Amino acid sequence: MASAQYRIESRNPLQGSLLPPATFQEFYADRSLAVAVAVKSLADPTCQEIRVVHIPSGEVVFQTSAGH
């Protein structure tokens, strides 16, 4: 099994049925799964910001822009 390399970060409350209660403590081995869960966790991805971060490098591999 691959090690968990991705985490989801957001300044907004995450409210998705796909997310466990301790979302910020969850890590994902698959980048695609992390991005899918991140997007599904927002009520409106076009108005809220969320990021998926590659843990070893700290690189943001996916990010939505909060609309103003």
C-alpha angles and dihedrals in degrees: 000000000000119000120252108265106162134065133184120234130185141157089212125079109265114227113175131132087223093062125085117229093258095054096156090056094052120098129192131214093201121065093205092053092048091052093046093050091046093054093044090052095066126080089215117009090191092062102034132061123232132163137200111210129199100228101209094051102025089229117152102232096179133019136167121211120237109234116233 
